[in-house]
Amino acid sequence: MIKNWNDFLFPYQQAVAELKVKLRGIRREYLESEKRSPIEFVTGRVKPIDSIKEKMKRRYVSEDRLSQDMEDIAGLRIMCPFVDDIYVVVDILRRRSDINILEERDYVSREKASGYRSYHIVFEYPIELVDGEKKILAEIQVRTLAMNFWATVEHSLNYKYNGVFPEDLKKRLQESAETSFQLDEGMSEIRKELIETRDEHKKQEEQNERNRDD
């Protein structure tokens, strides 16, 4: 039995605080190197006690197995400007030595039936406590700003309707998810064309410079 929830949740709170600093540091490193960052911003939270208990009941998780069986008590979200940035960030996370990735779920290229898209990484993270090291499970979700907007609204509606959507609303949510992803893809195409235009312009300037030298 969990006698003191504050004591139980402390390592998760510590993990979220540490990881927010580290992940935001990645963005700062890009910007200080005058490079475009694949990370727009980072958020994190520890699941509220009521939400933990509700999920325990729904997933049949016992208190003595909570640390092993509930992987999102500590959760972080990384928001990216473009879809391609999601996979750049995932590669960065794979190379880190401070997290031990246990599972990856790509809901970006293989979205859920609801239309939900995001990239989930479940990992083990060590926390240094007074009594020694404690490893906890945590989850990072990597998504674009558009994906995050849709997921936030869908979650709010899900809570309001208690997970039971009228069929017409369910269909409209799926359609809006697809529209949101088309927006992501459209912005990526625009960025790609702008880069190609810039590179062509640069090549033309270099050629003109060489012609003047001749």
Backbone torsions as a table, in degrees:
resi	resn	phi	psi	omega
1	MET	NA	143.0	176.2
2	ILE	-88.0	109.2	-176.6
3	LYS	-82.7	-33.1	-177.4
4	ASN	-134.4	105.4	-177.1
5	TRP	-66.4	-32.7	178.7
6	ASN	-61.7	-43.2	178.4
7	ASP	-66.0	-40.5	-178.6
8	PHE	-64.4	-41.0	-174.4
9	LEU	-84.2	-12.8	-176.6
10	PHE	-55.1	-47.1	179.6
11	PRO	-60.9	-33.5	178.8
12	TYR	-70.1	-39.6	176.8
13	GLN	-63.8	-40.5	178.1
14	GLN	-63.9	-41.6	-179.3
15	ALA	-63.4	-45.4	179.9
16	VAL	-61.9	-43.5	179.8
17	ALA	-61.7	-45.3	-179.4
18	GLU	-65.1	-45.0	-174.9
19	LEU	-70.6	-32.9	175.6
20	LYS	-61.9	-41.9	178.0
21	VAL	-63.6	-45.3	-177.7
22	LYS	-65.9	-44.4	-177.3
23	LEU	-70.9	-37.0	175.0
24	ARG	-67.2	-27.9	176.5
25	GLY	-64.4	-31.2	177.2
26	ILE	-62.5	-46.3	178.3
27	ARG	-60.6	-44.9	-178.8
28	ARG	-62.6	-37.8	179.4
29	GLU	-62.6	-42.8	177.1
30	TYR	-61.4	-47.3	-175.7
31	LEU	-66.4	-38.8	179.3
32	GLU	-69.6	-22.7	175.4
33	SER	-89.7	7.8	-179.7
34	GLU	58.1	38.6	175.9
35	LYS	-114.7	153.6	176.5
36	ARG	-71.3	129.7	-177.8
37	SER	-85.7	135.6	174.0
38	PRO	-76.6	-6.0	179.7
39	ILE	-110.2	125.4	177.2
40	GLU	-88.7	-51.0	173.0
41	PHE	-161.0	167.1	-175.0
42	VAL	-129.3	135.5	173.4
43	THR	-127.1	163.6	179.0
44	GLY	-158.3	154.8	178.9
45	ARG	-157.8	157.5	169.1
46	VAL	-102.5	131.6	-176.4
47	LYS	-58.6	131.7	178.1
48	PRO	-60.3	152.7	-177.0
49	ILE	-58.4	-43.7	179.4
50	ASP	-60.1	-39.3	179.2
51	SER	-68.2	-37.2	177.5
52	ILE	-62.9	-47.0	-178.3
53	LYS	-64.3	-38.9	179.1
54	GLU	-64.4	-41.9	-179.8
55	LYS	-70.4	-35.4	175.9
56	MET	-58.2	-44.2	-179.4
57	LYS	-67.5	-42.7	-176.5
58	ARG	-70.6	-34.4	-177.3
59	ARG	-101.3	4.4	179.7
60	TYR	56.9	48.8	178.1
61	VAL	-99.3	125.0	179.0
62	SER	-84.8	156.0	-177.9
63	GLU	-59.7	-37.2	-177.4
64	ASP	-72.5	-11.2	178.6
65	ARG	-113.1	7.8	-173.1
66	LEU	-59.5	-46.1	-178.1
67	SER	-63.7	-29.9	-177.3
68	GLN	-90.5	-29.8	-169.7
69	ASP	-105.6	-13.7	177.4
70	MET	-112.1	110.3	-169.1
71	GLU	-93.3	-5.9	-174.8
72	ASP	-119.0	26.5	174.0
73	ILE	-61.0	-43.6	171.4
74	ALA	-101.0	120.2	-177.4
75	GLY	-132.3	139.6	176.8
76	LEU	-129.0	151.0	176.3
77	ARG	-127.1	133.2	175.4
78	ILE	-112.7	120.1	179.2
79	MET	-98.7	133.4	-176.3
80	CYS	-117.6	151.2	177.6
81	PRO	-69.2	-39.6	-174.2
82	PHE	-130.2	158.2	-178.5
83	VAL	-58.7	-44.6	-179.3
84	ASP	-58.8	-29.5	-179.5
85	ASP	-65.1	-28.5	179.2
86	ILE	-56.1	-46.7	-176.7
87	TYR	-74.8	-27.3	172.7
88	VAL	-63.6	-45.3	180.0
89	VAL	-65.6	-41.3	178.6
90	VAL	-59.4	-42.6	178.1
91	ASP	-63.3	-38.4	177.2
92	ILE	-61.9	-44.3	-179.5
93	LEU	-66.2	-36.5	178.3
94	ARG	-62.6	-30.3	-176.9
95	ARG	-85.3	-8.9	-177.6
96	ARG	-73.5	144.6	-179.2
97	SER	-95.1	-9.3	-176.4
98	ASP	-93.2	-4.4	175.1
99	ILE	-127.0	140.9	178.6
100	ASN	-109.3	101.2	-176.4
101	ILE	-71.0	128.5	-179.4
102	LEU	-104.4	-31.6	-176.0
103	GLU	-157.3	143.7	175.1
104	GLU	-126.3	138.0	178.0
105	ARG	-129.7	113.8	-177.2
106	ASP	-94.2	94.6	175.2
107	TYR	-94.8	10.3	177.1
108	VAL	-82.7	-54.5	179.6
109	SER	-83.0	-20.3	177.9
110	ARG	-129.5	81.1	-174.3
111	GLU	-68.3	159.0	176.4
112	LYS	-71.4	165.9	-178.9
113	ALA	-58.8	-30.8	180.0
114	SER	-71.0	-17.9	-174.2
115	GLY	105.7	-7.0	-178.8
116	TYR	-60.4	133.4	176.3
117	ARG	-130.8	135.7	176.5
118	SER	-178.6	161.3	176.1
119	TYR	-111.6	120.8	-176.1
120	HIS	-105.9	134.6	175.6
121	ILE	-125.3	119.2	175.6
122	VAL	-100.0	131.3	-174.5
123	PHE	-146.8	165.0	176.2
124	GLU	-103.6	134.7	-175.9
125	TYR	-132.7	130.1	-178.9
126	PRO	-86.2	134.6	176.4
127	ILE	-117.0	131.9	176.9
128	GLU	-89.8	113.1	178.2
129	LEU	-110.3	172.4	179.8
130	VAL	-57.8	-37.9	-178.1
131	ASP	-86.2	2.7	179.5
132	GLY	123.6	-169.7	-176.6
133	GLU	-79.8	139.2	174.5
134	LYS	-129.8	127.9	178.3
135	LYS	-98.0	131.1	-179.9
136	ILE	-121.7	160.5	173.1
137	LEU	-90.9	142.6	177.9
138	ALA	-148.6	168.0	-178.1
139	GLU	-135.4	137.6	171.9
140	ILE	-114.8	131.7	173.7
141	GLN	-110.4	126.5	-179.6
142	VAL	-113.1	125.4	-175.7
143	ARG	-154.7	166.4	175.3
144	THR	-82.0	170.1	178.1
145	LEU	-62.7	-39.1	179.4
146	ALA	-66.3	-42.9	177.5
147	MET	-61.5	-38.7	-178.5
148	ASN	-68.5	-39.3	177.5
149	PHE	-60.3	-47.9	-179.2
150	TRP	-62.8	-45.7	-176.9
151	ALA	-63.7	-36.0	179.7
152	THR	-66.5	-44.5	179.5
153	VAL	-67.1	-43.7	180.0
154	GLU	-61.0	-40.6	179.5
155	HIS	-63.7	-40.5	179.4
156	SER	-64.1	-42.6	178.4
157	LEU	-68.4	-37.2	178.4
158	ASN	-59.6	-42.1	178.7
159	TYR	-65.4	-41.9	-177.5
160	LYS	-65.7	-41.6	-177.2
161	TYR	-94.6	5.7	179.0
162	ASN	57.0	36.3	175.7
163	GLY	79.2	0.3	-179.5
164	VAL	-112.5	99.5	-178.4
165	PHE	-93.4	140.9	167.6
166	PRO	-59.0	148.0	-174.7
167	GLU	-58.8	-39.2	-179.2
168	ASP	-66.4	-36.4	178.0
169	LEU	-69.5	-40.0	178.6
170	LYS	-59.8	-43.8	-179.6
171	LYS	-65.3	-42.1	-179.9
172	ARG	-66.2	-35.4	176.7
173	LEU	-65.1	-42.0	177.7
174	GLN	-62.9	-41.9	179.0
175	GLU	-65.9	-39.3	179.2
176	SER	-68.1	-32.8	176.3
177	ALA	-64.3	-41.8	178.8
178	GLU	-67.1	-40.1	177.1
179	THR	-62.0	-41.3	178.4
180	SER	-61.9	-41.6	-179.9
181	PHE	-69.7	-35.8	175.8
182	GLN	-62.9	-35.5	175.3
183	LEU	-63.0	-44.8	177.3
184	ASP	-57.7	-47.0	-178.5
185	GLU	-65.7	-38.3	179.0
186	GLY	-63.9	-42.7	178.8
187	MET	-66.0	-35.7	177.4
188	SER	-65.0	-40.3	178.1
189	GLU	-64.4	-42.3	178.1
190	ILE	-60.6	-45.3	179.2
191	ARG	-61.0	-43.2	-179.7
192	LYS	-61.6	-43.5	-179.7
193	GLU	-67.0	-37.3	177.9
194	LEU	-64.2	-41.0	178.4
195	ILE	-63.8	-43.7	179.6
196	GLU	-63.2	-40.8	178.2
197	THR	-64.4	-42.8	178.6
198	ARG	-62.1	-43.9	-179.2
199	ASP	-65.3	-39.6	178.4
200	GLU	-65.6	-40.7	178.4
201	HIS	-63.0	-40.6	179.7
202	LYS	-65.3	-42.4	178.0
203	LYS	-62.1	-40.2	-179.6
204	GLN	-65.7	-40.2	178.0
205	GLU	-64.2	-41.6	179.1
206	GLU	-64.5	-39.7	177.6
207	GLN	-64.6	-41.8	178.1
208	ASN	-63.7	-37.5	178.6
209	GLU	-64.0	-42.2	178.7
210	ARG	-65.5	-38.9	179.6
211	ASN	-64.5	-37.8	178.8
212	ARG	-67.6	-37.0	178.4
213	ASP	-65.3	-34.6	179.0
214	ASP	-70.9	NA	NA
